[in-house]
Amino acid sequence: MSDGMFDLTGRVAMVTASSRGIGFGIAQAMAGRGASVVISSRKADACEDAARTISDAGGDALAIPCNVGHKDQLEGLVEAAMARWGQIDILVCNAGINPYYGPLAEIGDDAFDKTMGTNVRSTLWLCNMVLPGMAERGGGAALLIASIAG
């Protein structure tokens, strides 16, 4: 884009839960500003479709299926991005779940553990995998998305 707002050319953006919705919108916007983007969600076909849409619009996108609740899959996500581009400059932790609707006083342990594991622990894991590289390169950005219910 040439509207003078900002340019992300040469930057790599990793966006979790980016095959649709807000995450896809963020990935499209970053690609539109010149960033190479990592598209990630649990379903491989959804990742491929989203990456293809960005590529068809002239962007550079890599589809990597990943369930953020699994540390080994997060490691694979980071490794694949690093193998392709050698850096991650922007991290957007957008994935989140809410398996329980109701009063917090009544949430079961399993629902609480699943929510905290996906929404908090996985974000910590991913930040610990990506932010040291940003620090070594002297900069970067991490955006942690949360709902109003947070």
Buried (B, 14 or more C-beta within 10 A) or exposed (E): EEEEEEEBEEBBBBBBBBBEEEBBEBBBBBBBBBBBBBBBBBEEEBBBBBBEBBBEEEBBBBBBBBBBBBEEBBBBBBEBBBEBBEBBBBBBBBBBBEEBEEEEEEBEEEBEEBBEBBBBBBBEBBBEBBBEBBEEEEEBEBEBBEEEEE
